[in-house]
Amino acid sequence: MAGKTPTKFPKILNFEAALNELEKVVADMETGKLSLEDSLAAYKRGAELLQVCRGRLQDVQQQVQILEEGALKNFTANETSDMAPQGDNVGQDSHSGRNNG
């Protein structure tokens, strides 16, 4: 496979796994006992893990924002009655009963 360098790190499956590994990488680097090459590899892995964590957090923030703008409104009695099904009016003019399709 020309042009591809195999990675020695496993793929990150979820946020918690990435965060746990990132914390371990930081702890290892903070000891100051890593060789220069190992420090560089740890830094690269840490940057990759940080990118995974940030990306996942941004995804979740966007999902929460969508929910807050739509589904998670405080409902009043009027709003809940407005949401009740109005029968099968698909494709019909609600005033005349004519088909608009």
C-alpha positions as CSV (number, residue, x, y, z in Angstrom):
1,M,0.0,0.0,0.0
2,A,2.1,2.9,-1.2
3,G,1.5,6.3,0.2
4,K,-0.3,5.1,3.4
5,T,1.4,5.0,6.7
6,P,-0.1,2.5,9.1
7,T,-1.2,4.1,12.4
8,K,-0.4,2.4,15.7
9,F,-3.3,4.0,17.5
10,P,-6.8,2.4,17.6
11,K,-9.7,4.3,16.2
12,I,-11.7,6.2,18.8
13,L,-15.2,4.9,19.2
14,N,-16.8,7.5,21.5
15,F,-16.3,10.7,23.4
16,E,-15.7,9.0,26.8
17,A,-13.0,6.7,25.4
18,A,-11.3,9.7,23.7
19,L,-11.4,11.8,26.9
20,N,-10.0,8.9,29.0
21,E,-7.2,8.3,26.6
22,L,-6.5,12.0,26.4
23,E,-6.2,12.3,30.1
24,K,-3.8,9.4,30.2
25,V,-1.7,11.0,27.4
26,V,-1.5,14.3,29.3
27,A,-0.6,12.5,32.5
28,D,2.2,10.6,30.7
29,M,3.6,13.8,29.2
30,E,3.4,15.6,32.5
31,T,5.7,13.1,34.2
32,G,8.6,14.3,31.9
33,K,9.9,10.7,31.5
34,L,9.0,10.3,27.9
35,S,11.8,10.3,25.3
36,L,11.7,13.0,22.6
37,E,10.2,10.7,20.1
38,D,7.6,9.4,22.5
39,S,6.7,12.9,23.5
40,L,6.2,13.9,19.9
41,A,4.0,10.8,19.3
42,A,2.0,11.5,22.5
43,Y,1.5,15.1,21.5
44,K,0.2,14.0,18.0
45,R,-2.1,11.5,19.6
46,G,-3.3,14.1,22.1
47,A,-4.1,16.6,19.3
48,E,-6.0,13.9,17.5
49,L,-8.0,13.0,20.6
50,L,-8.7,16.6,21.4
51,Q,-10.1,17.0,17.9
52,V,-12.4,14.0,18.4
53,C,-13.6,15.4,21.7
54,R,-14.2,18.9,20.4
55,G,-16.0,17.6,17.3
56,R,-18.3,15.4,19.4
57,L,-19.0,18.2,21.8
58,Q,-19.9,20.5,18.9
59,D,-22.3,17.9,17.5
60,V,-24.0,17.5,20.8
61,Q,-24.3,21.3,21.3
62,Q,-25.9,21.6,17.9
63,Q,-28.4,18.8,18.8
64,V,-29.2,20.5,22.1
65,Q,-29.8,23.8,20.3
66,I,-32.1,22.2,17.8
67,L,-34.1,20.6,20.6
68,E,-34.3,23.8,22.6
69,E,-35.6,25.7,19.6
70,G,-38.2,23.1,18.7
71,A,-39.2,20.2,20.8
72,L,-38.3,21.4,24.3
73,K,-40.6,24.4,24.5
74,N,-42.8,24.9,27.5
75,F,-46.2,23.8,26.4
76,T,-49.4,25.5,27.5
77,A,-53.0,24.2,27.2
78,N,-53.5,26.2,23.9
79,E,-50.3,24.9,22.3
80,T,-51.1,21.2,23.1
81,S,-54.6,21.5,21.6
82,D,-53.1,23.1,18.5
83,M,-50.8,20.1,18.1
84,A,-53.7,17.6,18.3
85,P,-54.3,15.7,15.0
86,Q,-57.0,17.3,12.9
87,G,-58.1,14.3,10.9
88,D,-56.9,13.1,7.5
89,N,-56.8,16.4,5.5
90,V,-53.7,15.5,3.5
91,G,-54.0,17.0,0.1
92,Q,-57.4,18.6,0.7
93,D,-58.4,22.2,1.1
94,S,-59.5,22.4,4.7
95,H,-62.5,24.8,3.9
96,S,-64.0,23.1,0.9
97,G,-62.9,19.5,1.1
98,R,-61.5,19.8,-2.4
99,N,-58.4,17.9,-3.4
100,N,-55.5,20.3,-4.0
101,G,-53.1,17.6,-5.2
